Amino acid sequence: MVILRNSFILPVLLIAFDLATFGQSNSAQVKSIKKEFQAINRDSTLKKVVLENEEFLGENIGDGGGKLVGFFKNHTVRKISQWLGLSNGIEIKEYYFKDGQLVFVYEVFKSFEYDQTRNQMDYNKISTTFEGRYYFKNGKLIDQLVKGQNRHDELLTPGDLLIEEALYNLKLLKRKI
């Protein structure tokens, strides 16, 4: 009986140790990514490239328009900021890059509140209904923190979708440089 108990405990301990090690390394990677995007936000020497409305949305312009801003250092992307004014709210996404690779995405959606008495949207009152933080390494999503309803296409994982969007936006911005 003692032999069976020990043969069961050893694999369980090994799996637990492996998961704890993964969590620690993942945490260290996230911490490193946080330092990177904070440094990018502090860098006042980045060159801005701006695309407005049709320049990046084509015929898909939302009710409130949109803006795509690329921040470059020596022709290398460091950050892309996207702002979209939609009929039901405002969507903001910020994509951060290190050595040409996507490392972090911050996403927020602020919904216009509905006025029950006037039976229409109140465009002066907004509330945050979705917020997401996505951490990437080597083209893979390694961690995410999400508050609110998942708004992503179910056919793609959030990581795949955000990488696809970031690369598309980068392609548009590079045309203007």
C-alpha positions as CSV (number, residue, x, y, z in Angstrom):
1,M,0.0,0.0,0.0
2,V,2.9,2.4,0.8
3,I,4.4,1.8,-2.6
4,L,1.1,2.6,-4.4
5,R,0.7,5.8,-2.4
6,N,4.2,7.0,-3.2
7,S,3.9,6.1,-6.9
8,F,0.7,8.2,-7.0
9,I,2.2,11.2,-5.1
10,L,5.3,11.6,-7.1
11,P,3.6,12.3,-10.5
12,V,1.2,14.6,-8.8
13,L,4.1,16.6,-7.2
14,L,5.9,16.7,-10.5
15,I,2.9,18.1,-12.3
16,A,2.3,20.7,-9.5
17,F,6.0,21.7,-9.6
18,D,5.8,22.1,-13.4
19,L,2.7,24.3,-13.2
20,A,4.2,26.5,-10.5
21,T,7.4,26.9,-12.6
22,F,5.3,27.8,-15.7
23,G,3.3,30.4,-13.7
24,Q,6.5,32.0,-12.4
25,S,8.1,32.3,-15.8
26,N,4.9,33.6,-17.3
27,S,4.7,36.2,-14.5
28,A,8.3,37.3,-15.1
29,Q,7.5,37.6,-18.9
30,V,4.4,39.7,-18.2
31,K,6.4,41.9,-15.8
32,S,9.0,42.5,-18.5
33,I,6.3,43.3,-21.1
34,K,4.8,45.9,-18.7
35,K,8.2,47.6,-18.4
36,E,8.5,47.7,-22.2
37,F,5.1,49.3,-22.9
38,Q,5.6,51.8,-20.0
39,A,9.0,52.8,-21.6
40,I,7.2,53.2,-25.0
41,N,4.6,55.5,-23.5
42,R,7.3,57.6,-21.9
43,D,9.3,58.0,-25.1
44,S,8.6,61.5,-26.4
45,T,11.0,61.0,-29.4
46,L,8.7,58.7,-31.3
47,K,7.6,59.9,-34.8
48,K,3.8,59.9,-35.3
49,V,2.1,58.8,-38.5
50,V,-1.7,59.5,-38.6
51,L,-4.4,58.0,-40.7
52,E,-8.0,59.4,-40.4
53,N,-11.3,57.8,-41.4
54,E,-11.2,56.5,-45.0
55,E,-7.4,56.3,-45.0
56,F,-7.7,53.1,-42.9
57,L,-11.4,52.3,-42.6
58,G,-12.3,52.5,-46.3
59,E,-16.0,52.3,-46.6
60,N,-16.5,50.9,-43.1
61,I,-16.4,54.2,-41.3
62,G,-18.3,54.2,-38.0
63,D,-20.8,56.9,-37.0
64,G,-18.1,58.8,-35.1
65,G,-15.2,58.2,-37.5
66,G,-11.8,56.9,-36.5
67,K,-8.1,57.5,-36.2
68,L,-5.1,55.2,-36.5
69,V,-1.8,56.5,-35.2
70,G,1.5,54.8,-35.5
71,F,4.5,55.6,-33.3
72,F,7.9,54.8,-34.9
73,K,11.5,55.0,-33.9
74,N,14.0,54.8,-36.8
75,H,11.2,53.4,-39.1
76,T,10.5,50.6,-36.6
77,V,7.0,50.5,-35.1
78,R,6.8,50.8,-31.4
79,K,3.1,51.5,-30.9
80,I,-0.2,51.7,-32.8
81,S,-3.2,53.4,-31.4
82,Q,-6.6,52.9,-32.9
83,W,-9.8,55.0,-32.0
84,L,-13.2,54.2,-33.4
85,G,-16.4,56.0,-32.8
86,L,-19.2,53.5,-33.3
87,S,-23.0,53.9,-33.0
88,N,-23.1,52.2,-29.6
89,G,-19.8,53.5,-28.1
90,I,-16.1,54.1,-28.5
91,E,-13.5,51.4,-29.1
92,I,-9.8,52.0,-28.3
93,K,-7.0,49.6,-29.0
94,E,-3.3,50.1,-28.4
95,Y,-0.8,47.7,-29.9
96,Y,2.8,47.7,-28.5
97,F,5.8,46.2,-30.3
98,K,9.4,45.2,-29.4
99,D,11.8,44.4,-32.2
100,G,9.0,44.3,-34.7
101,Q,7.0,41.8,-32.7
102,L,3.6,42.4,-31.0
103,V,4.1,42.2,-27.2
104,F,1.0,43.8,-25.7
105,V,-2.5,45.0,-26.6
106,Y,-4.7,47.2,-24.4
107,E,-8.3,47.3,-25.5
108,V,-11.3,49.2,-24.0
109,F,-14.9,49.6,-25.1
110,K,-16.9,52.5,-23.7
111,S,-20.7,52.1,-24.3
112,F,-23.1,54.9,-24.7
113,E,-25.8,54.6,-22.0
114,Y,-29.4,54.2,-23.0
115,D,-31.9,56.9,-21.7
116,Q,-35.1,55.0,-20.9
117,T,-37.2,58.1,-20.5
118,R,-36.2,59.5,-23.9
119,N,-36.0,56.0,-25.5
120,Q,-32.7,56.7,-27.1
121,M,-28.9,56.7,-26.6
122,D,-27.4,59.4,-24.4
123,Y,-24.1,60.2,-26.2
124,N,-23.0,62.3,-23.2
125,K,-23.0,59.4,-20.8
126,I,-20.6,56.5,-21.3
127,S,-19.4,53.6,-19.2
128,T,-16.6,51.1,-19.7
129,T,-18.2,47.8,-20.6
130,F,-15.1,45.9,-21.7
131,E,-11.4,46.1,-20.9
132,G,-8.7,43.7,-22.0
133,R,-5.0,43.3,-21.6
134,Y,-3.2,40.8,-23.8
135,Y,0.5,39.7,-23.4
136,F,2.4,38.1,-26.3
137,K,5.7,36.4,-26.7
138,N,7.0,35.0,-30.0
139,G,3.7,35.5,-31.8
140,K,1.7,33.7,-29.1
141,L,-0.7,34.9,-26.5
142,I,0.8,34.1,-23.1
143,D,-1.6,35.8,-20.7
144,Q,-4.7,37.9,-20.7
145,L,-6.7,39.9,-18.2
146,V,-10.3,40.6,-19.4
147,K,-13.2,42.5,-17.7
148,G,-16.6,42.5,-19.3
149,Q,-18.2,40.5,-22.1
150,N,-15.8,38.9,-24.6
151,R,-16.3,40.8,-27.9
152,H,-14.1,38.8,-30.2
153,D,-15.0,36.7,-33.2
154,E,-15.5,33.1,-32.0
155,L,-13.8,31.8,-35.0
156,L,-10.4,33.2,-34.0
157,T,-8.8,33.3,-30.5
158,P,-8.3,36.8,-29.2
159,G,-4.6,36.4,-29.6
160,D,-4.8,35.4,-33.3
161,L,-7.4,38.2,-34.0
162,L,-5.3,40.9,-32.3
163,I,-2.1,39.8,-34.1
164,E,-4.0,39.9,-37.5
165,E,-5.4,43.4,-36.7
166,A,-2.0,44.7,-35.6
167,L,-0.3,43.5,-38.8
168,Y,-3.0,44.9,-41.0
169,N,-2.8,48.3,-39.2
170,L,1.0,48.3,-39.5
171,K,0.8,47.6,-43.2
172,L,-1.6,50.6,-43.7
173,L,0.7,52.9,-41.6
174,K,3.8,51.8,-43.5
175,R,2.3,52.9,-46.8
176,K,2.1,56.5,-45.5
177,I,5.7,56.6,-44.2
